[in-house]
Amino acid sequence: MKTRIFKDTIEDIRKAGEIIAGGGIVAFPTETVYGLGANALDEDAVKKIYKAKGRPSDNPMIVHISQVGDIYDIADVSESTMSKKAMENLRKCSDAFWPGPLTMVLPKKGIVPLTTTGGLDTVAIRMPSHKTARMLIESSGCPIAAPSANLSGKPSPTTAEHTLDDMDGRIDAIILGSDCQVGIESTVVDMRKDEPVILRPGRITPEDLSNAIGGIVLIHPSLKKKDMSQKDVDLSQNMVARSPGMKYKHYAPEAEMQVFISDANDRAKALRMAESECNRLKTMGKKPTIISFSDGIEAAHDLFRRLRDADKAGYDVILAVGVSDDESGGVGFSVMNRMLKSAGYNVKKV
């Protein structure tokens, strides 16, 4: 397939919208990561995304909209499916965080194909803040299903170069835009009950959400693990994933990856242990590299880029220094979720 390359101009974005309206797929920038978009209401178009990514068909996609009111076209928000409190929480969160990096899981309407939702009766919806993404949705005239624009399992793309590396020749077009500002995928929250449940952490933290609704926000138990036994791995493969990023190994580089964590949140100690392991691996003829960050915001922005850069440079072992969960107002918790999954929970505690 010949992939058309577009700039993020009004004319090119309109051309890309026409491709999506016609059943094609287009990669485009958002504020979180680059997305791979198709008409969310066109089952055949969505199947092309699964094929291009090599994505498991029971891994639900996020549907992107351009206006808050669009939510009611695809989600069944009513007293028959949600409590008054849940609907009020939905309003408060959309007021506080949309447009932005928050995805909300709601009961779906029949207009949304099960192919888009991974066979689930729920739909994950977000309204991006990136002007190119919003313009593309409006130009296409339909909600856009868009997982990250990477081959399934690889680190998510945060630059146009990353997207070209994975998708050139696999899809109809790529919009080459600016680097993504957030760097990790959106926070995903199940909004169907009185107390929202975070299914995937992101730049919007549990505290942010709790402050917005003035109440309790729960965290899915699977997000609290710092390591994973084989039993846990088996369970994760059989669980119902209401959100992308819950079920399968994600964000993984080609190199082996280890994460160094200090129980006392002593980053300097963890770094020293990583350096010691790096020297040991070099004596064995390995080519290791260390990645560490000054804070959670930098880690969120640069993690996926650093993993891809390490692969391109030919490193065969990546030694990552973890950040504390409360780093940068709780963003560290979201970064560690990505680090642990990238490494397949290969954790070294020091």
N, C-alpha and C positions, 0 to 999 in steps of 0.2 A: 504494500500500500504506500502511495506517495502522500506524505503528511505535509499539508500546507502550513506555512509559517506566517503568522500575522503579528503585527505590532499592536500596541494597546491604544490605537487611534480610534476615533468614533467610527470611521468608515470600516476599518478592519473588524472591529467588535460587532458591527452590524452584519458583516459577512459571516462571522462565526455564529451569530445568532440564527442566521438562515440555515446553516448546517445543522444545528441542533433541532430547529423546527422541522427539518427534513428527515430526521431520524439518525443523524450522524453524531459523532462524539468529538468533543473539543476540550483540550487542557487549558486551564486559565488560572491566573493568580488570585489568591484571596489574602486576607491579612494573616491567616494562620499558616497554611501550606498551599501548594498548587493543587487544584482539584481537577478531576477528570469527569466532564459533564455530559449528560444526555438528558433528553426529555424524560422526566420522572414518571410520566403517565403513559409512556410508550414502552410496552414490555420488550419488544424486539430491540429497541434502542438500548435499553438498560442491559440486556444480555450481552451487547457488544462491549460494555464496560467490563463485565466479568471476564470475557474472553481476552480483552486487551491486557488486563492486569494479571490474569491467572488467579482470580479471586474465588474463594469458596462461595457457593451460591447461597449458603445459609448465613452469610455475614451481611447484616443489613446496611443499607446506604443512607446517607444523610440527604434530605431534600432541601435545596436552597431556594428561598423566595426573596422577592425584592421589596415587598410591602407587608406590614404587620397583618393587614386584613386578609392576605392570601392564605394565612394559616387556616381559616375557616372553610376554605375550598377543599382542603385535603385532610384536615383533622376533624374528628367528630367530638367537638367540644360542646357538651350539653349536660344537663342534669341527669340524663339517663346513663351517661358514661363516666362522669366526674362529679365530685362533691363541689359545693359552692366554694369551700375553702381552696380546693385544688384549682378551680377556675380563677379565683382571686390571686392565687400564687402565680398562675400563668400570666395574668395581666401585669402584676408587679414586676415579674422578671423580664417580660418583653419591654416594659417601660424603662427598666433600669439598664438592660444590656443589649437591646437590639437597636440599630444594627451592631453586630459585634460577635465575638467568639463564644457564643453560647448556643448549644443545640438542646432542644426540648423534645422528649419522647411523649407522644400523645396517642389516644385511640385513633386509628386511621379510618378514613372513609373508603367506600368501595371503589372510588375512582382511582385510587392508588394501587397498582398491581402488586401482588404478593412477591413478584420478582424483585421489585424495588426494596421491599421491607424484609427480605430474607425469609419469606414465608410467615412473618409475624402479623398479628392483628394491630400492631402499633406502627407509627411512622415517626422518624426522627427529623426534626425541622430546625433550620437555622436561617437567619437573615444576615449575610455577611456585610461588613462595613467597607470592604474594598470597592472603590468606584468602578473598576473594570468588571468585577464579578457582578455587581448590581446592574450595570449597563447590559451585560451579556444576558442576564435573566430577563430583563425587560425587552431586549431585542428579540429573544427567542419566543416570547409570548407564552412561556410555560414554566412551571417549576422545574428546577434542574437537579437531578440526582447526581451527586458528585463525591465519591471517595477521593482520597489522595491520589495524585497522578504518578504513582510509582508502581513497579512490578510488585505483586503481592508479597508481603513479608519484608521487603527492603525498607531502608529508612525513607521517611516521607520527603518529598522534594520541596525545598524552600527557595530555589532559584530556577530561572528559566533553563540554565544549563543542566541541572538535575533532571528536569522534566524531559528535555531532549534526549538525555542519556537513556532513559527508560522507555519513552513513548514514540520516538521518531520511527516512522514506518509501521506503527501499530494502530494509529488513529487518524481521523480525518484532518485535524488541525491543532496547532498549538499557538496560543497567544503569548508572546514573549513580553512579559511585564517586569516590574521591579521585584527585588527580593522581598520575601514575606517578612513582615515586621514582628509577628509573635513567635513563629518558629516551631510551635507544637500545635497539634490539632485542638479543636474546640472542646470546651467542657461539655459533657453530655449529662443531662439530668432527666430522670424519669419523673414526670410531673403529674402522674395519674392519681396519686394518693394525697392525703392531707399533708404529709411530710415528704417533700421531694427527696429523691435518692440519686446521688452522683454515681454514674456508671463509668464515666471516664473523666479524670481530672484534666484541667487545662489552665489557661491564663486566668479565668474567673474562678476564684477559690471558694471553698465551702463557707468561709467567713463572709465573702462578698455576697453570696447567695442568701445566707442567713440574715444579713443586714437588710437586704432588699425586701424579703418577705416578712421580716420581723418575727421569725420563728425558727424551728429546728430544721436542719437539713441533714439527712443521713448519708453515710458513705457505704457503698456496696462492700460487703466483707472481702471480696476478692482483691480489692485495692489496698488492703491493709497489710499484705504479706511482704516480708523482706526477702524471703527465699521460698523455694517451692520443692516439696518432695515429689517423688514419682506419682504417688497417689493424687496429689494436688494437680499435677499435669494431666493425669487421666481424667479427673473430674472437669478440668477446664475444657477439655475437648468435647465433653458430653453436655455441658451446660447450655442453656438457652441464652444466646447473646442478644440482649436488647439494644446493644450499642456496638459500633465498630471498635476494635481494640480490646474486647473482653475475652475472646475465646482462643484465638490463635496466637502463636508467636509472632510478634510484630517488630517492625522498625529495625530489623537485624542486618548488620553489615556482613560482608562475606568473610571477614576475619573472625577468628575466635575472639570473644569479648569477656572480660572479667570486670566486675564492679567492686571497688574497695570501699567499705563502710566502717566507720568507727562508731561503736556503741555509744560513746560519749560525744558524738558529733564533733570529734576532733579531726578537722579536715587535714591539718598538717601531718598528723600521725598516719592518716590513710594515704596521703601522698608519699610519705617516706616508705611505707610498705609497698606501694606501687612501684616506686623507684628501685627498691630492692629486688622485686620480682622482675622488673625490666632488665636489670643487670644480669640476673640469673638466666633469663631466657636468652640473652645475647651470647652467653658462654655456651649455650646449647645450639648455637647456629640459627636461632630464630631472629625475626625482624619485628620487635615489639615497638609500640608507641604509647605514650601516656596522654590522656586528655583530662584536663581539669578546668574549673571555671571559678571566677572571682565571686559570683553570686548566682542566685536562682534565675534572675532575668537574663543574664548572659548565657547561662546554661540552656534555658528554653530556646533562645534565639539561635544558638550555634550548635547544639548537640547533633542534629541530623546532618548538618553541613560537615562537621568534624568527622563523623563516621564515614560519610561518603569520600571525603578527602583522604582518609586513612586507607580506604580500599584502593583509590586511584594511585596512591603512592606505593602500593604493594606491601603494606604491613600485613603480617599474618596473625598478630595478636594485638588487641586493643585493651589497654588497662585504663579504666575510667574511674576517676575519683568521685564518689557520691557527694551530694549536697544534703543538708538537713531538711526535714519535711517542712519546717517553719521558715525556711530561707525565703527572703523577699516577700514577706506577707503570705506565705503558704504556697508560692509558686514552686518551691523546692519539692513539695509532695508530688506535683504533676510531673516534674522532671524525673524524679526517681521512678515513677511509674513507667516512663519511656525507657530509662536506662535499664531497669530490671528486665523488661520484656526484650529489649535489644540484645541483652546478654543471655537470654533464656534462663534467667535467675541464677546465673553463675556468679555467686556472691562470695567475696572474701571479707569476713568480719575481723576487724583488728581492735 
